[in-house]
Amino acid sequence: MTFILGGLNAVPPLSMDMYLPALPEVTGALHSPAATVQLTLTACLAGMALGQLVVGPMSDKWGRRRPLLIGMVIYVVATAICAFAPTIELLIAFRLLQGLAGAAGIVISRAVVRDLYDGAEMARFFSTLMLISGVAPVAAPLIGGQILRLTDWRGVFVVLTVVGVLLTAVVWRRLHETLPPERRHGGGVGQALRTMRGLLADRVFTGYMLAGSFAFAALFAYVSGSAFVVQEIYGASPQTFSLLFGLNSIGLVAVGQLNGKVLAGRVNLDVALAVGLAAITLSAVALCLMAAGVFGDTGLVPMAAGLFVLMSAMGLAMPNTNTQALMRTKHAAGSASALLGTSSFLVGAVASPLVGIAGEHTAVPMTVVQLVCALAAVGCFVGLCRPWQQHSKTG
């Protein structure tokens, strides 16, 4: 179960990160500017956001297995078509479909965790998932860089298609149903909307949801902008970029394991979350100052160090916002998981094109977006969650 759910959580970083080293190549191959090519990331991210709104309530009504398998099959087909897209417009369209279908793995894996665990155990399991799925962002850009040595950017999507086929087969054979019929919800779209409206009316749930979403947007600003920053501004090779990206992902996984193995059950989750958000904010401030030239020409190493701290701190922010939000929603884990994922991916989709708004030759937009998102996450955590108050669980 742990490895299957980790694999499903790996679908988004695989879809995004394996493709990152190829972004500069796609701009030339399809004769498109960098801002347009970044829309291939935005489309996939927006698809994953919107797809969760559909799949989450479906999984509360029909169980976890059936919607997951349908989504994985569509993901495989869409990814295969991306490999042969002749224009940037077609690539964007099928990246959107790829995201819509890939949403099934994200939302249902979180719902399955909520079906099976509670409290500190849930926090530990989310951290374990971060370790397993963290192999994907470490390996994906490295694999992508090596694929580009052998073939062009289309080969990346061929590999993703094969991965999708293998994961679908494993899910078919090994993932059992975790939501028994007596716990499923009847009703259609109206019932799903009423359930989500009730969840959003919970101020504390909404606070954790938004805090996690803005933290994710800061991360995704890095994901969508770092390829151009590292390769175009600092002149690094795709392989060097892949190595740096992998190191940052290792930092995220390591801190996530610290959270799950050491802190969970010993340290209040809100305290761990506050430390993570503070580290994200301070590193974003430092990155913004370096990009603006306040310290002169700092070079790649200080910038890479700041990005490493920002990424590593996500290991405290991401599992704890999910855990604290889902602790309140056992009665509708699928819908709650859908809202958490949709909010994160929509905010990330808005942040993604902003990092390239000033072209390919400055890192200032990326760092400004990261700083604004970090401050917004802190504001939601303090203003809505109010961690100094005692919360009563609603689920």
Number of C-alpha atoms within 10 A of each C-alpha: 13 13 12 19 22 23 26 26 26 22 25 21 20 27 26 21 26 27 26 29 30 21 20 21 15 20 17 12 14 15 13 16 14 19 18 17 23 24 23 24 28 27 23 27 32 26 26 32 29 22 26 31 27 20 27 32 29 25 27 23 20 16 23 27 19 13 19 27 19 13 21 25 17 18 28 24 17 24 27 21 17 22 19 14 16 11 12 18 16 15 23 22 18 24 28 25 24 29 31 27 31 33 35 32 28 28 34 30 24 26 25 22 23 26 18 12 16 16 15 21 16 24 28 26 22 28 28 22 28 25 22 19 24 26 19 26 28 26 21 27 28 23 22 26 25 17 20 19 11 9 10 14 23 18 17 27 22 18 18 22 22 14 15 26 15 12 19 20 13 13 19 13 8 10 13 11 12 15 19 11 12 6 12 16 18 11 9 11 11 9 13 22 14 11 17 18 11 10 22 16 11 15 14 24 26 21 25 25 29 26 32 31 28 27 31 25 28 32 23 28 26 23 20 27 22 23 24 25 24 22 18 15 16 14 13 16 15 24 19 16 23 28 17 21 29 22 18 22 23 21 22 27 29 19 22 31 23 16 27 27 16 12 19 21 15 10 12 12 23 19 15 17 27 18 14 23 25 18 21 31 25 17 24 27 19 19 26 23 16 21 21 17 12 11 10 10 10 12 12 14 10 13 20 18 15 20 24 20 18 30 25 24 27 27 27 30 30 23 25 32 26 23 24 24 24 30 22 20 20 18 18 27 26 32 28 30 29 31 24 27 26 26 25 25 26 21 22 28 25 16 25 29 23 18 30 24 14 13 13 19 12 18 24 21 21 30 27 22 22 31 23 16 27 30 22 18 29 24 15 21 25 16 13 18 24 15 16 9 7 8 11 9 14 13 12
